Amino acid sequence: MAFDRVKKYFENVGLGDRVKELENSSATVELAAKAIGCEPKQIAKTMSFFIEEQPVLIVTAGDAKIDNKKYKQTFDKKAKMIPWDQVEERIGHSPGGVCPFAVKTDVEVYLDVSLRRFDYVYPAGGSGNSAVKVTLEELIEYSESKGWIDVCKDWTAKGEVEAC
Protein backbone atom coordinates (compact mmCIF):
# COMPACT_ATOMS: atom_id res chain seq x y z
CA MET A 1 0.00 0.00 0.00
CA ALA A 2 1.31 3.43 -1.00
CA PHE A 3 0.43 5.04 2.34
CA ASP A 4 2.63 2.50 4.14
CA ARG A 5 5.54 3.22 1.77
CA VAL A 6 5.25 6.97 2.37
CA LYS A 7 4.97 6.46 6.14
CA LYS A 8 8.06 4.22 6.16
CA TYR A 9 9.94 6.68 3.93
CA PHE A 10 9.35 9.46 6.45
CA GLU A 11 10.05 7.21 9.45
CA ASN A 12 13.46 6.50 7.92
CA VAL A 13 14.28 10.23 7.97
CA GLY A 14 12.85 10.80 11.45
CA LEU A 15 9.62 12.50 10.34
CA GLY A 16 7.16 9.61 10.52
CA ASP A 17 4.90 11.55 12.90
CA ARG A 18 4.24 14.07 10.08
CA VAL A 19 2.40 11.49 7.95
CA LYS A 20 -1.23 11.46 9.04
CA GLU A 21 -3.99 9.09 8.13
CA LEU A 22 -7.15 11.20 8.21
CA GLU A 23 -10.67 10.19 9.22
CA ASN A 24 -12.13 11.88 6.15
CA SER A 25 -11.23 11.88 2.47
CA SER A 26 -8.41 14.12 1.28
CA ALA A 27 -8.78 13.09 -2.37
CA THR A 28 -9.47 16.65 -3.59
CA VAL A 29 -8.02 20.00 -2.57
CA GLU A 30 -11.26 21.06 -0.90
CA LEU A 31 -11.70 17.79 0.99
CA ALA A 32 -8.05 17.80 2.09
CA ALA A 33 -8.25 21.38 3.39
CA LYS A 34 -11.40 20.56 5.34
CA ALA A 35 -9.93 17.34 6.79
CA ILE A 36 -6.68 19.08 7.81
CA GLY A 37 -8.17 22.40 8.86
CA CYS A 38 -6.24 24.73 6.57
CA GLU A 39 -6.91 26.90 3.54
CA PRO A 40 -7.24 25.08 0.19
CA LYS A 41 -4.29 27.03 -1.24
CA GLN A 42 -1.98 25.39 1.35
CA ILE A 43 -2.70 21.94 -0.05
CA ALA A 44 0.20 20.85 -2.24
CA LYS A 45 -1.61 19.10 -5.05
CA THR A 46 0.46 16.70 -7.08
CA MET A 47 -0.44 16.37 -10.75
CA SER A 48 0.89 13.63 -13.02
CA PHE A 49 1.90 14.18 -16.63
CA PHE A 50 3.72 12.47 -19.46
CA ILE A 51 6.52 14.26 -21.29
CA GLU A 52 6.96 11.89 -24.18
CA GLU A 53 6.81 8.63 -22.17
CA GLN A 54 8.54 10.08 -19.08
CA PRO A 55 6.22 10.28 -16.03
CA VAL A 56 6.48 13.69 -14.36
CA LEU A 57 4.88 15.06 -11.21
CA ILE A 58 4.24 18.76 -10.77
CA VAL A 59 3.42 19.89 -7.24
CA THR A 60 1.37 23.10 -7.13
CA ALA A 61 -0.49 25.18 -4.57
CA GLY A 62 -4.11 24.16 -4.13
CA ASP A 63 -5.41 27.37 -5.71
CA ALA A 64 -3.17 27.19 -8.79
CA LYS A 65 -4.08 25.81 -12.21
CA ILE A 66 -1.77 24.63 -14.96
CA ASP A 67 -1.26 27.35 -17.58
CA ASN A 68 -0.89 25.53 -20.90
CA LYS A 69 1.23 28.31 -22.43
CA LYS A 70 3.69 28.34 -19.51
CA TYR A 71 3.78 24.53 -19.47
CA LYS A 72 4.66 24.40 -23.17
CA GLN A 73 7.34 27.10 -22.72
CA THR A 74 8.89 25.09 -19.88
CA PHE A 75 8.72 21.57 -21.32
CA ASP A 76 8.50 22.25 -25.09
CA LYS A 77 5.44 20.00 -25.15
CA LYS A 78 1.71 20.36 -24.71
CA ALA A 79 0.48 19.26 -21.27
CA LYS A 80 -0.61 15.61 -21.34
CA MET A 81 -1.92 14.21 -18.08
CA ILE A 82 -1.34 10.55 -17.32
CA PRO A 83 -4.66 8.72 -17.84
CA TRP A 84 -6.40 7.89 -14.57
CA ASP A 85 -6.11 4.13 -15.08
CA GLN A 86 -2.31 4.38 -15.59
CA VAL A 87 -1.41 6.69 -12.69
CA GLU A 88 -0.81 3.99 -10.06
CA GLU A 89 1.21 1.82 -12.43
CA ARG A 90 3.43 4.70 -13.63
CA ILE A 91 3.74 6.77 -10.42
CA GLY A 92 3.25 4.27 -7.59
CA HIS A 93 0.25 6.02 -6.00
CA SER A 94 -3.39 5.88 -7.01
CA PRO A 95 -5.40 8.97 -8.01
CA GLY A 96 -6.51 10.93 -4.95
CA GLY A 97 -3.37 9.94 -3.04
CA VAL A 98 -0.63 10.94 -5.48
CA CYS A 99 2.24 12.65 -3.69
CA PRO A 100 5.88 13.36 -4.57
CA PHE A 101 7.29 10.92 -2.00
CA ALA A 102 8.17 7.23 -2.38
CA VAL A 103 7.38 7.26 -6.09
CA LYS A 104 8.77 4.95 -8.76
CA THR A 105 12.43 5.60 -9.58
CA ASP A 106 11.84 6.93 -13.11
CA VAL A 107 9.42 9.66 -11.99
CA GLU A 108 10.70 13.25 -12.13
CA VAL A 109 9.29 15.76 -9.65
CA TYR A 110 9.02 19.53 -10.16
CA LEU A 111 7.71 22.17 -7.76
CA ASP A 112 5.70 25.13 -8.99
CA VAL A 113 6.55 28.60 -7.67
CA SER A 114 2.95 28.99 -6.44
CA LEU A 115 4.07 27.05 -3.33
CA ARG A 116 6.82 29.50 -2.36
CA ARG A 117 4.48 31.79 -0.41
CA PHE A 118 3.96 29.24 2.38
CA ASP A 119 6.05 28.09 5.32
CA TYR A 120 4.30 24.70 5.38
CA VAL A 121 2.29 22.81 2.78
CA TYR A 122 0.27 19.61 2.89
CA PRO A 123 0.79 17.05 0.11
CA ALA A 124 -1.08 13.75 0.17
CA GLY A 125 0.56 10.81 1.89
CA GLY A 126 -0.04 8.06 -0.66
CA SER A 127 -3.75 7.48 -0.07
CA GLY A 128 -7.05 9.31 -0.50
CA ASN A 129 -7.25 10.03 3.22
CA SER A 130 -3.74 11.13 4.18
CA ALA A 131 -1.49 14.17 4.37
CA VAL A 132 2.08 15.11 5.23
CA LYS A 133 2.95 18.48 6.77
CA VAL A 134 6.27 19.66 5.32
CA THR A 135 8.28 22.85 5.04
CA LEU A 136 9.34 23.93 1.57
CA GLU A 137 12.90 22.85 2.33
CA GLU A 138 11.63 19.39 3.35
CA LEU A 139 9.45 19.23 0.24
CA ILE A 140 12.46 19.96 -1.97
CA GLU A 141 14.65 17.43 -0.19
CA TYR A 142 12.26 14.53 0.31
CA SER A 143 10.56 14.78 -3.09
CA GLU A 144 14.00 14.75 -4.72
CA SER A 145 12.73 17.62 -6.83
CA LYS A 146 14.41 18.59 -10.08
CA GLY A 147 13.73 22.22 -9.13
CA TRP A 148 11.30 25.11 -9.22
CA ILE A 149 9.25 25.85 -12.32
CA ASP A 150 6.56 28.42 -13.15
CA VAL A 151 3.71 26.67 -14.98
CA CYS A 152 0.60 27.83 -13.12
CA LYS A 153 -1.97 30.62 -13.21
CA ASP A 154 -4.88 31.92 -11.11
CA TRP A 155 -2.99 32.36 -7.85
CA THR A 156 -1.51 35.42 -6.24
CA ALA A 157 1.30 35.83 -3.76
CA LYS A 158 -0.51 38.63 -1.93
CA GLY A 159 -1.59 38.45 1.69
CA GLU A 160 -0.44 36.62 4.74
CA VAL A 161 -1.35 33.01 5.39
CA GLU A 162 -2.24 31.68 8.80
CA ALA A 163 -0.44 28.48 9.72
CA CYS A 164 -2.53 25.36 10.31
WOQUIBEL-V765605 format. One record per residue. N is the residue number from 1. RES is the residue in one letter. SS is DSSP state (hx for helix, st for strand, lp for the rest). PSI is psi as a letter, one per 40 degrees, with the letter a starting at -180 (999 if undefined). Layout:
# WOQUIBEL-V765605
n={N & N}
res={RES & RES}
ss={SS & SS}
psi={PSI & PSI}
This chain:
# WOQUIBEL-V765605
n={1 & 2 & 3 & 4 & 5 & 6 & 7 & 8 & 9 & 10 & 11 & 12 & 13 & 14 & 15 & 16 & 17 & 18 & 19 & 20 & 21 & 22 & 23 & 24 & 25 & 26 & 27 & 28 & 29 & 30 & 31 & 32 & 33 & 34 & 35 & 36 & 37 & 38 & 39 & 40 & 41 & 42 & 43 & 44 & 45 & 46 & 47 & 48 & 49 & 50 & 51 & 52 & 53 & 54 & 55 & 56 & 57 & 58 & 59 & 60 & 61 & 62 & 63 & 64 & 65 & 66 & 67 & 68 & 69 & 70 & 71 & 72 & 73 & 74 & 75 & 76 & 77 & 78 & 79 & 80 & 81 & 82 & 83 & 84 & 85 & 86 & 87 & 88 & 89 & 90 & 91 & 92 & 93 & 94 & 95 & 96 & 97 & 98 & 99 & 100 & 101 & 102 & 103 & 104 & 105 & 106 & 107 & 108 & 109 & 110 & 111 & 112 & 113 & 114 & 115 & 116 & 117 & 118 & 119 & 120 & 121 & 122 & 123 & 124 & 125 & 126 & 127 & 128 & 129 & 130 & 131 & 132 & 133 & 134 & 135 & 136 & 137 & 138 & 139 & 140 & 141 & 142 & 143 & 144 & 145 & 146 & 147 & 148 & 149 & 150 & 151 & 152 & 153 & 154 & 155 & 156 & 157 & 158 & 159 & 160 & 161 & 162 & 163 & 164}
res={M & A & F & D & R & V & K & K & Y & F & E & N & V & G & L & G & D & R & V & K & E & L & E & N & S & S & A & T & V & E & L & A & A & K & A & I & G & C & E & P & K & Q & I & A & K & T & M & S & F & F & I & E & E & Q & P & V & L & I & V & T & A & G & D & A & K & I & D & N & K & K & Y & K & Q & T & F & D & K & K & A & K & M & I & P & W & D & Q & V & E & E & R & I & G & H & S & P & G & G & V & C & P & F & A & V & K & T & D & V & E & V & Y & L & D & V & S & L & R & R & F & D & Y & V & Y & P & A & G & G & S & G & N & S & A & V & K & V & T & L & E & E & L & I & E & Y & S & E & S & K & G & W & I & D & V & C & K & D & W & T & A & K & G & E & V & E & A & C}
ss={lp & hx & hx & hx & hx & hx & hx & hx & hx & hx & hx & hx & lp & lp & lp & hx & hx & hx & st & st & st & lp & lp & lp & lp & lp & lp & lp & hx & hx & hx & hx & hx & hx & hx & hx & lp & lp & lp & hx & hx & hx & st & st & st & st & st & st & st & st & st & lp & lp & st & st & st & st & st & st & st & st & lp & lp & lp & st & st & lp & hx & hx & hx & hx & hx & hx & hx & hx & lp & lp & lp & lp & lp & st & lp & lp & hx & hx & hx & hx & hx & hx & hx & hx & lp & lp & lp & lp & lp & lp & lp & lp & lp & lp & lp & lp & lp & lp & lp & lp & st & st & st & st & st & hx & hx & hx & lp & lp & lp & lp & st & st & st & st & lp & lp & lp & lp & lp & lp & st & st & st & st & st & st & hx & hx & hx & hx & hx & hx & hx & hx & lp & lp & lp & lp & st & st & lp & lp & st & st & lp & lp & lp & lp & lp & lp & lp & lp & lp & lp & lp}
psi={h & d & d & d & d & d & d & d & d & d & d & d & e & e & f & d & e & e & h & h & h & i & d & i & i & f & e & i & d & d & d & d & d & d & d & d & f & i & i & d & e & e & h & g & h & h & i & h & i & h & h & b & e & h & h & h & h & h & h & i & i & d & e & i & i & h & h & d & d & d & d & d & d & d & e & f & i & i & h & h & i & h & i & d & e & e & d & d & d & d & d & e & i & i & h & e & e & h & i & e & i & f & i & i & d & e & h & i & h & i & h & i & e & d & d & e & e & i & d & i & i & g & i & i & f & e & i & e & f & i & i & h & h & i & i & d & d & d & d & d & d & e & e & f & i & e & a & h & i & g & e & i & i & f & i & i & e & i & i & i & h & h & i & 999}
